[in-house]
Amino acid sequence: MAINKNMDPKKCPMPVQDPMIRRNNFEEVALGYTYEMAVNEAKRCLNCKNKPCRSACPVQIDIPAFIERVADEDMEGAYKIISQSSSLPAVCGRVCPQEKQCESKCVRGIKGESVGIGRLERFVADWHREHCKEAPEMPVQNGHKVAIIGAGPSGLTAAGDLAKLGYKVTVYEALHLAGGVLVYGIPEFRLPKIIVQKEIDNLKAIGVDVETNMVIGKVLTIDELFEMGNEAVYIGSGAGLPRFMNIPGESLKGVYSANEYLTRINLMKAYLPDSKTPIKHSKKVAVVGGGNVAMDAARSAKRMGADEVYIVYRRGMEELPARKEEVEHAEEEGIIFKTLTNPVEVLGNEAGEVCGMKCVEMELGEPDASGRRRPVTKENSEFILNVDTMIMAIGTSPNPLIRSTTPGLETNTKGCIVTDGDNGLTTREGVYAGGDAVTGAATVILAMGAGKAAAKAIDEYIKNKS
Amino acid sequence: MYKIVRKKVLNPTVTLMDIEAPLIAKKAEPGQFIIFRAKEDSERVPLTIADFDRDKGTVTIIFQIVGGATMELNSLNEGDCLHDFVGPLGKPSETDGLKKVAVVGGGVGCAIAYPIAKKLHNLGCEVHSIVGFRNKDLVILEDEFKNVSDKLCMMTDDGSYGTKGLVTNALEELIKEGNQYDEVIAIGPVIMMKFVCMLTKKYDIKTIVSMNPIMIDGTGMCGGCRLTVGGETKFACVDGPDFDGHLVDFDEAMHRGTMYRDFEAHARESSCNLLNKEVK
């Protein structure tokens, strides 16, 4: 039992690579707590009885319990508690928006800074990976088969939970590599791919089959997955087609979707010096959008050698939807924030390449339906931003491949799969869905939460059926 | 793994391969495409399916050696395996209700035009095929086209084989002779498809083209393959690759196709050097 509480009002800062150095490399920005830092930070947790942090976690990790183990220096014990609820702790410790979830409810946050829950989660997962060499235990098989579509955070979470319950799980992935947005979207400097690979290896070790190069809806339909003996199917196919603004010039050479730009760099490794993947080596880049994807694209562009990188966002700094830490890191790395700015046209030269972006200034008017103040164009505020590349990071719409080949699967007007309440049941019996395919573009942890809820529902469905 | 069960050199720059991929062979239809990666660190490259054998479980691809990735693919031999092979992607070509069709193929585009001609022929449709090449040495699939066409016009730019001239010359002649086509299907270089469409627009004949833009995932994620069709943004991988040729902005497609020209030239040279080293 930890006796000495640490009453420092501030959380232990995260050691990071120096901004002037890291903006030239793709190595991880945040270096992680040392052992001593982790134990000290863990002692800041008051171990409150009603655990407000836990109820703010989409996968309901027993946060005070694992932190208590860290304070007691029982790191493996801490890992066991986290892994009861989360299949991908090393990932979540790095990419969850903790300040909007668990840490936002921390009692220590009332008169100071909340406990560094995310940093501790990351420490525990990394400690386990580095110190524990035992293969995870193979669960006892229950003889039932489930198919999962998409090896991203949602599908992998559902796969992990079902495999632990004894199901024979096959995950079908369209790309040549499992991981979904964790491998094609989130850059190496924020989430090293070796960590994702290790989490996937852990799932394989408990009997999960991962089949890459399988585009469900094309090579096999959901009906065929049932014919193959699967008793339930979980759709975690993720976000799909990138959105564009429908302004003139978006087809010019040098206009990328963030998906394409990041996929070239991350999945296709264009950041490595001997990579075979073509990518534009830009000098001045504008990234349109204010979310985490926009921050990832901007910071990647900087690392690919761009001199000037702008974030162009139509609302203000306060309204940026990205994690606070990502915004701060981007600012430190020299990303220029052009907020209250909206592009109206992409300008091209004779060769059809981007040579500028015509923008207008915005101001915030009355709140709209979402409660956020609506940006309105300032009159006569047009100006030209001198850029050679424009990256659109304004969201995606769900992938059409599955809905167009699955009879009876209802989708809403936006193309998102319709599910019943929290358990992810679609309008087809035995077919569940979650993550971006249902919600539209959201976060890794929400997708994981949906995968977790659906795994529970699938287990109940199959048990009641047989 | 995706084994190469047959490799055949069709001309000095074009190679045919039959790839073992039973699940894809079972579902493939003319007009659809696959994406391959020759080796673990190779680029993802889309290729339209040239043929398939559902019984043998093979998919045929025909490719022109244009860059580093196709050069790597060409370095593999019968018995070797491709690292990745995914498909069938895109929508199949529509063939319903067609009674008389002109199929126009240009260069290696003939590899994609052939399976559609074959399917139409098998459905009992009257098929007039017009195939064009730069010269005699580059001619591919002549016998195959003969077998599935009621009429075959062989065109070469320099007149070294067949008739000297462009595919559009032959097509216009056939139209003027009084052939009434339900549809023209044109597959080849973007510039060829553009001129075929300008011609058929004049005669008001519906024309379908198969677009092959730059893409990465091929499943509707990256958005790299976007085209402007009828003023709207379309994605070749999920909305196509077949489009109404009278609505496609070909000039824009040609521009976008040159995005990585310098990189490609560089990659081709370094691949050559690497392969030469391996030979030594």
Chai-1 contact restraints between the chains, C-beta under 6 A:
chainA,res_idxA,chainB,res_idxB,connection_type,confidence,min_distance_angstrom,max_distance_angstrom,comment,restraint_id
A,A174,B,T219,contact,1.0,0.0,6.0,A-B,restraint_1
A,H176,B,D84,contact,1.0,0.0,6.0,A-B,restraint_2
A,N213,B,D84,contact,1.0,0.0,6.0,A-B,restraint_3
A,N213,B,V86,contact,1.0,0.0,6.0,A-B,restraint_4
A,V215,B,T219,contact,1.0,0.0,6.0,A-B,restraint_5
A,K218,B,P88,contact,1.0,0.0,6.0,A-B,restraint_6
A,V219,B,L23,contact,1.0,0.0,6.0,A-B,restraint_7
A,V219,B,K27,contact,1.0,0.0,6.0,A-B,restraint_8
A,G240,B,G220,contact,1.0,0.0,6.0,A-B,restraint_9
A,L241,B,G220,contact,1.0,0.0,6.0,A-B,restraint_10
A,P242,B,G223,contact,1.0,0.0,6.0,A-B,restraint_11
A,S251,B,T228,contact,1.0,0.0,6.0,A-B,restraint_12
A,S251,B,E252,contact,1.0,0.0,6.0,A-B,restraint_13
A,K253,B,M259,contact,1.0,0.0,6.0,A-B,restraint_14
A,S257,B,G223,contact,1.0,0.0,6.0,A-B,restraint_15
A,N259,B,M221,contact,1.0,0.0,6.0,A-B,restraint_16
A,N259,B,C222,contact,1.0,0.0,6.0,A-B,restraint_17
A,N259,B,G223,contact,1.0,0.0,6.0,A-B,restraint_18
A,E260,B,C222,contact,1.0,0.0,6.0,A-B,restraint_19
A,E260,B,G223,contact,1.0,0.0,6.0,A-B,restraint_20
A,E260,B,G224,contact,1.0,0.0,6.0,A-B,restraint_21
A,T263,B,I216,contact,1.0,0.0,6.0,A-B,restraint_22
A,T263,B,C222,contact,1.0,0.0,6.0,A-B,restraint_23
A,K276,B,E43,contact,1.0,0.0,6.0,A-B,restraint_24
A,K276,B,G68,contact,1.0,0.0,6.0,A-B,restraint_25
A,T277,B,E43,contact,1.0,0.0,6.0,A-B,restraint_26
A,P278,B,Y260,contact,1.0,0.0,6.0,A-B,restraint_27
A,P278,B,F263,contact,1.0,0.0,6.0,A-B,restraint_28
A,G352,B,H255,contact,1.0,0.0,6.0,A-B,restraint_29
A,N399,B,G220,contact,1.0,0.0,6.0,A-B,restraint_30
A,P400,B,V238,contact,1.0,0.0,6.0,A-B,restraint_31
